[in-house]
Amino acid sequence: MKKLLLLVFLILIINVSAQELPNYYDKYLNDFPKLFNSNETQDLRNILVETEKSTSAEVVIAIVNTTSPSTPQEYRTKLFNFWQIGKKEKDNGLLILYSVQENRIEVETGYGLEGILPDSKLGRLLDEYYVPYRDKNQVSQGIILFTQEVTKIINEN
C-alpha cells in the first residue's frame, strides 16, 4: 500500500511539473499575456527570424504571467530545455523570459553562445537597454531594445 501511495504521489509531482510549462505557439515569440502590440510583435519576430537565418542561432522570447511555483531562474532553465531552444549540435539557443507578476527578466544561454554573450555581458546589456525602461514602466520597450542589441552581437560574430 505504501508503495502504491508513493507511486501515485510521484506521478502527481511529475504531472504538476510538466503542466506548469506552456507549449510554445511560435518558434520565436510567445507573448502569452499580450505585452507587445501587433507591430512590436511583428518587428521582434522579423529580427529573430533573420538572426536564425544568418547565424543559425535561435533566440526566443517568452512572456508569461508568472513563473510560480518555480522561481524565475528555475523556470527559465526548465523552459529553455523543454522548448529545446538552439540547434542540438551547436547548443546555440538563447531564451529571453519576462514574467509579468514577478516583474522579472531572465536570460538563458546555450553553451554555444556563452563565448560571445557571457553572463557578465548580458547583465551589462540588461542594465543599459532594459532597466531604464523597466524603471519608467515601459517594459516592452526595454525588452525590444535588449533583444535588438543581443541579436546585433550574435549577428556580428
N, C-alpha and C positions, 0 to 999 in steps of 0.2 A: 504494500500500500504506500509506503514511504517513497519507494522508487517511482511509482506512478505519479504521486503528487509532485515529486521533484521534476519528472519529465514534463508534466503539464506546466509547471512553473517556468521551466527553461523555454518551452515553446512560446509561452506568453511573452517572455522577455524578448525573444528573438523577433516575434511579430511586432511588438511595440517599437523596437529599434528600427525595423525595416519601414514601418509606417511613418515615422517622423520625417523621412526624406522624400521630397517630391520627385516625381519623374520629370525630366525636362520636356518642354513642349517646343523648344527651339534650340538648335545646337549652340547658338552664340549668346542669346539674350533671353533670360527668363525672369520677367518682371511680374511676379505673382500679385503684388498689391497695386500694380499700375502706377509706379512712381514717376515714370517718364511719359511725356506726351508722345503722340504718334510720330512727329518729326524727329524728336530726340531718339526714339526707338529705332527709326529707320537709319538715321545718321550713325548711331553706335553700331548697329548691325553691319552696315556697309564697311566701317572701319575694321571690324572683327573678321568679316569675310575676306577682305583684301589682305589683312595680315596673314591669315592662314594660306591664302593663295601664293603670296610672295615668299613666305618663310616656312610654311608647314606648321608653325606654332599655333596652338588652339587656345585662344583667350576667350573665356566665358564669363559673362556677368550674370549673377543670380541675386535677385532682390526678393527677400522673404519677409513675412510679417514678424516671425520670431524664430529663434533657434532653440527655444525651450522644448524639451527639458535639458538639452545639451547646452554647453557653453558655446559661445560663438567660435572659439578656437577648435573645439571638438567637432562642431557641426561642419565647419569649412573643410576639414580633413576628410570627414565621412562623405560629404557631398562630392568633393574632388574625386575620391576613389569610386563612389557609387556611379557617378556620371562618366567615369573613365576619361577624364579630360587630358588631352595630349595624345600624340602618336605613341603607341606602346613601345616601339623600338627606340624612340628618341626621348621619351618622357618629357615632352616639351609643352606641357599644358600650364595654364595659369587661370586661376579662379579668382574673380573679384566678387566677394559676397557682402551684401549690405542687409542688415537686419533692422527693420523699422522700429520694433518695440525696444530693442536694446540700443538703438541709435549707434550702431557699431559697424565699422567696415573691417573686413578681414581679407587677406590675400594669401592664397596657397599656390606655391610654385613647384612645378616638377623639377627634378634634378637637372634636366637638360637646359633649363633656363636660369638656374641659380648662378651660373657664372656671370651672366650679364645683368641679372636682377637679384642680387643677394638681399637678404632681409634688411640690412642697413640702408641700402639704396632705396628699397621700396618704402621704408619708413620715412626717409627724407622726401621722397616724391609725394607721399601722403601728406606730410607736413606742408609742403609747398602748394600742392594743387587741390587737395581735398579739404583739409582742416579749415582754411579761411572761409570756404563756402559753407561748410557744416556750421561754423560759428555764426554765420549770417542766416542760418536756417534755409540754405539753398543746397541741400544735399545732392539733388540730382545734378546740378551744375558741377559740383565738386567731383562726383563720380565720372562725369563726362570728361572733364579736364584731366583727371588722373588717368583714365583709360587712354586718352589721346597721347599722353606723354609715355605711358608704358608701351603702347604699340609702336610709337615712334622709335623708342630704344630697341625694341625687338626687330623692327624693320631695318635699322641701321647696322645690325650685327649679323 
